[in-house]
Amino acid sequence: MKLGVFSAIYRDLPIDQTLAKLSELGVDTVEVGCGGYSATAHASAIELLDNPERLAVFRTAIERSGIMISALSCHGNPVHPQAELADRYHREFEAAVLLAEQLGVDQVITFSGCPGDGRGGQAPNWVTYPWPEDFSAVLDYQWHDVVLPYWQRSAGFAREHGIRIAIEMHPGFCVYNPQTLIRLREVTGDAICTNFDPSHLFWQGIDPVAAIRVLGSSISHVHAKDTWIDAGNIREQGVLDFSQTFNESRPWTFRTVGQGHGIAVWQAMIDALKQTGFDGAISIEHEDSRLSVDDGLKQAADFLRPLLV
């Protein structure tokens, strides 16, 4: 396995300075944001495809660093109920696929997206409960009329260009757990894989090791991010909390790897990944509000490196 970093954490630095920091840390790979919700400070897929000179500069910076690109990140909502937003996310996603092909990168990470509650809806509507029956009807519309047809087409496009689509299971979108990821793959085939981020599973009460065993070889990329579970707050509020993500009084909050769950949990995850045959990138994503980016990244790298050997 290879130790990597999601470059968006250094979005305020140019790509060459970011790569220099990662080289000092001794990481093997970098995941680069290029569209959607992901910061495009280092690479905008649409702009690089339209500007061969800028693409050459970007490619040279990567090659000089000696760090491989593990994936391009284009997290977006290409099935957004507002057509202009859906079109923008879709164009950025397809540009990311074409850029990945040019760079020799084999996967693009994104979200499944979430439609509205029906034709004419204006906002995404994430359904998590089947009753009253209105919710079941919304979910049927989202999957059968929008999500499955869109990803069937997009999987075909990605397959034509030799690119895998690594869907990140994320609450708020139609694919948020192993069951929904498998449901998507049953229709789209193996062009759809998953970017496995345990931080979004921990707070849902999902055991990442069990999830890895269920998902098996569909895991093509991994995010290294932890979640602190505040059992006292959960007893009072449950896990569905709408306060800001980095509010430390939440029932759960994101943490640097190893500071939400200990070494035994992370070792078990690494071992389970090895058993599936996974040998790709473990990409550190820093979202711990208590630590600077440099400190959080160093702590995560120091924690993970011995586990990957």
Number of C-alpha atoms within 10 A of each C-alpha: 16 17 20 27 27 23 27 22 18 20 15 12 14 12 19 16 13 19 23 15 14 21 15 8 14 14 21 20 25 27 25 26 28 28 26 23 15 19 21 19 18 20 22 23 27 18 14 19 16 11 11 11 11 14 20 12 12 17 13 12 17 17 12 11 14 13 19 17 23 26 28 29 30 29 24 24 24 28 23 24 23 17 13 11 15 18 15 16 23 21 17 22 30 18 21 32 29 21 22 23 17 14 14 12 19 20 27 33 27 26 27 29 25 25 30 22 22 18 13 10 13 14 13 21 21 19 18 12 10 12 10 8 10 10 17 15 14 18 23 13 17 24 17 11 14 20 20 19 14 17 22 17 12 20 21 16 16 24 16 10 14 17 23 23 27 26 25 26 24 19 15 16 20 25 22 20 19 20 12 15 21 19 13 23 19 12 14 20 13 15 23 28 26 27 24 27 22 24 23 21 21 19 22 14 10 15 14 22 19 12 18 21 14 14 19 16 16 21 21 24 25 22 21 25 24 30 23 22 20 17 13 10 14 16 10 9 12 14 18 12 12 7 11 10 14 15 12 15 12 21 22 25 22 25 25 29 28 21 17 20 16 12 15 10 15 21 16 14 21 19 15 19 22 15 14 16 11 19 14 18 24 29 27 28 27 28 21 21 16 13 14 12 17 14 13 21 23 15 16 23 22 14 18 21 15 9 15 15 7
